[in-house]
Amino acid sequence: MNVQDLGKTLSDMYNKAPHGKQVAQIHLFGVKYAYIIQRNNYSVKDIIAASGINPSYATEVSKGIKLSEYVVPKN
């Protein structure tokens, strides 16, 4: 996955989230894709830019990446 693919995935997760659950979906994105982001040294800001969501959500993606060390998403 490249930055554009990750941006599209983030955008989809954000836009398809139930009302009031958008930030949780951003955290989940960070958890699910942390390995790819870290392994490739991708910039969270670049992923956010590719997604088209508000740049202030970069902090929330970073939180999800940090949480990935401690949590496993349910299927």
NUMIPA-989450 format. One record per residue (C-alpha): residue number from 0; x, y, z. Coordinates in steps of 0.02 Angstrom, whole numbers, always signed. Layout:
BEGIN
{torba=NUM | east=X | north=Y | up=Z}
...
***
This chain:
BEGIN
{torba=0 | east=+0 | north=+0 | up=+0}
{torba=1 | east=+62 | north=+173 | up=-41}
{torba=2 | east=+13 | north=+342 | up=+34}
{torba=3 | east=-128 | north=+365 | up=-92}
{torba=4 | east=-201 | north=+194 | up=-51}
{torba=5 | east=-192 | north=+229 | up=+134}
{torba=6 | east=-273 | north=+399 | up=+108}
{torba=7 | east=-416 | north=+320 | up=+11}
{torba=8 | east=-441 | north=+188 | up=+146}
{torba=9 | east=-441 | north=+320 | up=+283}
{torba=10 | east=-565 | north=+426 | up=+186}
{torba=11 | east=-680 | north=+277 | up=+163}
{torba=12 | east=-672 | north=+228 | up=+346}
{torba=13 | east=-707 | north=+407 | up=+401}
{torba=14 | east=-849 | north=+439 | up=+279}
{torba=15 | east=-935 | north=+272 | up=+308}
{torba=16 | east=-926 | north=+282 | up=+498}
{torba=17 | east=-1090 | north=+290 | up=+593}
{torba=18 | east=-1134 | north=+463 | up=+657}
{torba=19 | east=-1024 | north=+508 | up=+805}
{torba=20 | east=-899 | north=+368 | up=+771}
{torba=21 | east=-785 | north=+456 | up=+646}
{torba=22 | east=-642 | north=+487 | up=+768}
{torba=23 | east=-650 | north=+306 | up=+827}
{torba=24 | east=-632 | north=+252 | up=+646}
{torba=25 | east=-479 | north=+363 | up=+626}
{torba=26 | east=-402 | north=+280 | up=+780}
{torba=27 | east=-447 | north=+109 | up=+709}
{torba=28 | east=-362 | north=+156 | up=+545}
{torba=29 | east=-204 | north=+198 | up=+641}
{torba=30 | east=-211 | north=+32 | up=+733}
{torba=31 | east=-245 | north=-72 | up=+577}
{torba=32 | east=-116 | north=+9 | up=+465}
{torba=33 | east=+20 | north=+56 | up=+591}
{torba=34 | east=+137 | north=-80 | up=+530}
{torba=35 | east=+128 | north=-22 | up=+349}
{torba=36 | east=+146 | north=+161 | up=+397}
{torba=37 | east=+294 | north=+131 | up=+511}
{torba=38 | east=+382 | north=+2 | up=+401}
{torba=39 | east=+380 | north=+122 | up=+254}
{torba=40 | east=+411 | north=+281 | up=+355}
{torba=41 | east=+255 | north=+359 | up=+281}
{torba=42 | east=+208 | north=+531 | up=+344}
{torba=43 | east=+42 | north=+539 | up=+435}
{torba=44 | east=+19 | north=+715 | up=+365}
{torba=45 | east=+40 | north=+648 | up=+188}
{torba=46 | east=-89 | north=+512 | up=+220}
{torba=47 | east=-211 | north=+640 | up=+290}
{torba=48 | east=-182 | north=+752 | up=+140}
{torba=49 | east=-216 | north=+606 | up=+22}
{torba=50 | east=-376 | north=+566 | up=+118}
{torba=51 | east=-449 | north=+740 | up=+103}
{torba=52 | east=-506 | north=+744 | up=+284}
{torba=53 | east=-467 | north=+886 | up=+403}
{torba=54 | east=-278 | north=+900 | up=+435}
{torba=55 | east=-310 | north=+914 | up=+622}
{torba=56 | east=-351 | north=+727 | up=+621}
{torba=57 | east=-166 | north=+686 | up=+598}
{torba=58 | east=-154 | north=+682 | up=+788}
{torba=59 | east=-292 | north=+552 | up=+796}
{torba=60 | east=-205 | north=+440 | up=+669}
{torba=61 | east=-45 | north=+453 | up=+772}
{torba=62 | east=-142 | north=+401 | up=+927}
{torba=63 | east=-205 | north=+248 | up=+835}
{torba=64 | east=-29 | north=+203 | up=+782}
{torba=65 | east=+29 | north=+214 | up=+963}
{torba=66 | east=-120 | north=+110 | up=+1020}
{torba=67 | east=-73 | north=-26 | up=+895}
{torba=68 | east=+59 | north=-87 | up=+1018}
{torba=69 | east=-78 | north=-130 | up=+1143}
{torba=70 | east=-238 | north=-173 | up=+1051}
{torba=71 | east=-298 | north=-292 | up=+915}
{torba=72 | east=-450 | north=-245 | up=+809}
{torba=73 | east=-602 | north=-358 | up=+813}
{torba=74 | east=-660 | north=-429 | up=+647}
***
